[in-house]
Amino acid sequence: MSGGWPGLVPSIRRFFLGAASAPRAKRRGETSTPTSSTYYEGMPEDYRWFRQDELVRRCVVTNAFFATMTAGFRTVLEATGEDVDPGDYAYVKEGVDEVNKRVNMDLVLFVSQVKRSVHGRAGFEVILDGDGSPSWLLSLQSSRLKPQP
């Protein structure tokens, strides 16, 4: 059989599974963004690697999502002694929960997990309201953070 007939098995496979499509996985070293672009020259090496490699980026973001967003977090009061009742300090838990909601702690934890995976460190500056309570957390540039001695 010569010509355009591919055969019975390939025809059935195409009928049930659909037309052949290009593979989704890329070859090793192939990226979805051009690596020779001048856009990436000013980026730190770790962040450039995160931006250029789609597989790495998806893994880091997925890891951060499951670590922070799936179950969320909740504050828990722990008694410091046997004679202390955590119920007496419920106002502390309510205050902490209110601040966490105001600064969007779920997103802050997600961003810090991504930055930790890419740069190895993450930092935030606490921005205060006029009354001295935290209003939001400003993400700092991780490549410039240095540990204090």
C-alpha positions, -999 to 999 in steps of 0.1 A, spaced: 0 0 0 17 31 -11 3 66 -13 -16 86 13 -32 57 33 -14 55 67 -29 22 76 -58 9 98 -42 13 133 -29 48 128 -63 58 114 -82 44 143 -57 59 168 -62 93 151 -100 89 151 -101 81 189 -73 102 202 -75 131 178 -51 145 153 -14 143 160 -1 174 178 33 187 185 49 175 217 44 198 247 77 191 264 106 211 251 140 198 244 167 203 270 181 238 268 151 251 249 131 279 265 99 297 257 117 331 259 148 342 240 178 339 262 199 362 241 176 391 247 190 423 262 159 422 285 176 396 307 210 412 309 202 434 340 185 406 359 202 387 387 213 353 376 188 334 399 159 355 388 169 352 351 170 314 355 135 315 370 121 337 342 137 318 313 130 282 323 93 275 321 95 242 339 115 256 368 90 286 370 60 263 371 76 240 397 85 269 420 51 285 417 33 252 422 54 244 453 47 278 467 10 274 460 6 241 477 28 252 506 8 283 514 -26 285 496 -41 250 498 -47 248 535 -42 284 544 -31 291 579 -47 298 612 -35 314 644 -35 293 675 -31 304 711 -9 282 733 -9 283 770 24 292 786 15 275 818 -10 251 833 -29 279 851 -33 300 819 -66 296 800 -62 304 763 -99 315 762 -90 345 784 -67 358 756 -91 354 727 -88 391 719 -51 385 711 -60 359 685 -87 382 670 -62 411 668 -36 389 650 -62 375 626 -74 411 618 -38 422 611 -32 391 590 -63 398 569 -54 435 565 -18 428 552 -31 398 531 -8 373 548 -18 345 524 -3 364 495 27 375 515 35 339 524 31 329 488 55 356 476 80 348 503 80 311 494 86 320 457 114 344 466 130 319 490 130 293 463 145 316 437 169 338 457 173 318 490 160 346 511 130 369 513 123 401 533 94 425 539 92 459 554 62 466 577 43 497 567 24 512 596 -9 532 597 -12 565 615 -22 546 647 9 524 646 -7 492 634 6 473 603 -13 482 571 7 462 546 40 445 540 63 458 513 84 432 496 121 439 495 145 431 467 159 397 477 192 401 459 201 431 481 193 415 514 223 406 535 221 387 568 229 408 599 259 395 619 
